[in-house]
Amino acid sequence: MKPLVKITENIVERRVSRLGAIQTHIFLNWKNIAGQYADVTFPDKIKFDKKKNHGQIIMKVQNGFGPEIQHAIPFLLNQINSRFGYKAITKIKIIQTDLGYIHISTNNDKMLKNSLIDKQNLISSKLPDGELKLAMQKFEISRKQKNKIIE
């Protein structure tokens, strides 16, 4: 039994054959290639010079992650080129943009999600709706979370 990725890769590779095997492989396996950076990056275009010896990836990066990805370029180039056995890609160009569909979860998001149930038990729930109530709820939740961590 073949994995679904292999079947899909063959179908897409035939359809996108004008782009070549290198581009298809990079687009389909980006999560495996980029690893931890896959959540904030996306390969937008891959260009080859006329000799097709060297390629350049134009990569879209989530706003605010540009410097981190800039430092990760050698890692990404190594990951890509190690799959092909030669320097297929020699340059990565970064374009910072809002990728939109990506949500980076933080500890604050997790804290707020975990504490949604406890909002009825907060002292600030007695306040009238408004900015003050929201600010007080966030403060109370953060204090409760700190107390749970210490305990």
JODAVEN-V798726 format. One record per residue. N is the residue number from 1. RES is the residue in one small letter. SS is DSSP state (~ for helix, > for strand, _ for the rest). Layout:
# JODAVEN-V798726
n->N res->RES ss->SS
n->N res->RES ss->SS
This chain:
# JODAVEN-V798726
n->1 res->m ss->_
n->2 res->k ss->_
n->3 res->p ss->_
n->4 res->l ss->~
n->5 res->v ss->~
n->6 res->k ss->~
n->7 res->i ss->~
n->8 res->t ss->~
n->9 res->e ss->~
n->10 res->n ss->~
n->11 res->i ss->~
n->12 res->v ss->~
n->13 res->e ss->~
n->14 res->r ss->~
n->15 res->r ss->~
n->16 res->v ss->_
n->17 res->s ss->~
n->18 res->r ss->~
n->19 res->l ss->~
n->20 res->g ss->_
n->21 res->a ss->~
n->22 res->i ss->~
n->23 res->q ss->~
n->24 res->t ss->~
n->25 res->h ss->~
n->26 res->i ss->~
n->27 res->f ss->~
n->28 res->l ss->~
n->29 res->n ss->_
n->30 res->w ss->~
n->31 res->k ss->~
n->32 res->n ss->~
n->33 res->i ss->~
n->34 res->a ss->~
n->35 res->g ss->~
n->36 res->q ss->~
n->37 res->y ss->~
n->38 res->a ss->_
n->39 res->d ss->_
n->40 res->v ss->_
n->41 res->t ss->>
n->42 res->f ss->>
n->43 res->p ss->>
n->44 res->d ss->>
n->45 res->k ss->>
n->46 res->i ss->>
n->47 res->k ss->>
n->48 res->f ss->>
n->49 res->d ss->_
n->50 res->k ss->_
n->51 res->k ss->_
n->52 res->k ss->_
n->53 res->n ss->_
n->54 res->h ss->_
n->55 res->g ss->>
n->56 res->q ss->>
n->57 res->i ss->>
n->58 res->i ss->>
n->59 res->m ss->>
n->60 res->k ss->>
n->61 res->v ss->>
n->62 res->q ss->>
n->63 res->n ss->_
n->64 res->g ss->_
n->65 res->f ss->_
n->66 res->g ss->~
n->67 res->p ss->~
n->68 res->e ss->~
n->69 res->i ss->~
n->70 res->q ss->~
n->71 res->h ss->~
n->72 res->a ss->~
n->73 res->i ss->~
n->74 res->p ss->~
n->75 res->f ss->~
n->76 res->l ss->~
n->77 res->l ss->~
n->78 res->n ss->~
n->79 res->q ss->~
n->80 res->i ss->~
n->81 res->n ss->~
n->82 res->s ss->~
n->83 res->r ss->~
n->84 res->f ss->~
n->85 res->g ss->_
n->86 res->y ss->_
n->87 res->k ss->_
n->88 res->a ss->_
n->89 res->i ss->>
n->90 res->t ss->>
n->91 res->k ss->>
n->92 res->i ss->>
n->93 res->k ss->>
n->94 res->i ss->>
n->95 res->i ss->>
n->96 res->q ss->>
n->97 res->t ss->>
n->98 res->d ss->_
n->99 res->l ss->_
n->100 res->g ss->_
n->101 res->y ss->_
n->102 res->i ss->_
n->103 res->h ss->_
n->104 res->i ss->_
n->105 res->s ss->_
n->106 res->t ss->_
n->107 res->n ss->~
n->108 res->n ss->~
n->109 res->d ss->~
n->110 res->k ss->~
n->111 res->m ss->~
n->112 res->l ss->~
n->113 res->k ss->~
n->114 res->n ss->~
n->115 res->s ss->~
n->116 res->l ss->_
n->117 res->i ss->~
n->118 res->d ss->~
n->119 res->k ss->~
n->120 res->q ss->~
n->121 res->n ss->~
n->122 res->l ss->_
n->123 res->i ss->~
n->124 res->s ss->~
n->125 res->s ss->~
n->126 res->k ss->~
n->127 res->l ss->_
n->128 res->p ss->_
n->129 res->d ss->_
n->130 res->g ss->_
n->131 res->e ss->~
n->132 res->l ss->~
n->133 res->k ss->~
n->134 res->l ss->~
n->135 res->a ss->~
n->136 res->m ss->~
n->137 res->q ss->~
n->138 res->k ss->~
n->139 res->f ss->~
n->140 res->e ss->~
n->141 res->i ss->~
n->142 res->s ss->~
n->143 res->r ss->~
n->144 res->k ss->~
n->145 res->q ss->~
n->146 res->k ss->~
n->147 res->n ss->~
n->148 res->k ss->~
n->149 res->i ss->~
n->150 res->i ss->~
n->151 res->e ss->_
